[in-house]
Amino acid sequence: MDATLPTAPHTALDAHDVRRAYARWAGVYDIVFGGVSSFGRRRAVQAANALPGSDVLEVGVGTGLALPYYDADKRVTGIDLSADMLERARRRVRRERLAHVAALAEMDAEQTSFADDSFDIAVAMFVASVVPNPRRLLAELKRVVRPGGHILFVNHFLAEGGARLAVERAMASSSRLLGWHPDFALDALLPAEDRARATIRPVPPAGLFTLVHLPCE
Ligand SMILES: C[S@@+](CC[C@H](N)C(=O)[O-])C[C@H]1O[C@@H](n2cnc3c(N)ncnc32)[C@H](O)[C@@H]1O
């Protein structure tokens, strides 16, 4: 990567900004974002389903778009900062009778109330570029996932060159309105030692999103 690229987004969103942005988005989220991001979401859940262990933590569960895709033998706990997004997830669980969803709770993914080593797998879909402090999110997921467990991220990361990089940098000033950071770089999330251990793959068809699989030590 170009050493002059910023590793952290220009405009930080705090918890208040996140709640406000997603109170606005909640009613239309599935229509506006559901389609475009569905490949990434399906890939991440497919990867979680293929992993050993049943206890899954989904952080930033949002309206619960991914919840129907987990295998029945997974036991999924979903958390989110936004009560408005969670309310939609709860409705989905009731409507679709998703018995594998163990709990949905309003909680900060950077500072959860779970004990150490509570989960086999943690999944964060399109969340890393939204939380105020992505490295704190990573540390918290490492704490609550047991050694030998797995952390999965799917996200859009800042392009490392070309026309997309210019567009994403131009969009960055709209972070507060969008509720995510178009200029979010992979190394704002993963330090070099984790990047070296992780499996990092573009998600087809367009490769706009990336799936990151980090085994826990
Ligand atoms: C772009 S949405 C993604 C929702 C869902 N994962 C999906 O794939 O559709 C980001 C979600 O992360 C939530 N979020 C942002 N910061 C958070 C935090 N610190 N803790 C928990 N949830 C957070 C937002 O409220 C929002 O629901």
The ligand as an ORCA input file, in Angstrom:
! r2SCAN-3c Opt
* xyz 0 1
  C     -23.780     -0.750      7.854
  S     -24.740     -1.397      9.182
  C     -24.501     -3.145      8.958
  C     -25.623     -3.955      9.533
  C     -25.547     -5.468      9.277
  N     -24.319     -6.040      9.803
  C     -25.689     -5.800      7.816
  O     -24.877     -6.551      7.276
  O     -26.647     -5.305      7.187
  C     -23.728     -1.054     10.591
  C     -24.385     -1.434     11.909
  O     -23.404     -1.372     12.941
  C     -24.001     -0.804     14.085
  N     -22.931     -0.259     14.944
  C     -22.122      0.773     14.709
  N     -21.243      0.954     15.712
  C     -21.511     -0.016     16.621
  C     -20.949     -0.358     17.884
  N     -19.931      0.311     18.413
  N     -21.475     -1.415     18.533
  C     -22.508     -2.128     18.008
  N     -23.071     -1.836     16.816
  C     -22.586     -0.801     16.136
  C     -24.956      0.250     13.519
  O     -25.929      0.624     14.464
  C     -25.528     -0.497     12.320
  O     -26.657     -1.264     12.655
*
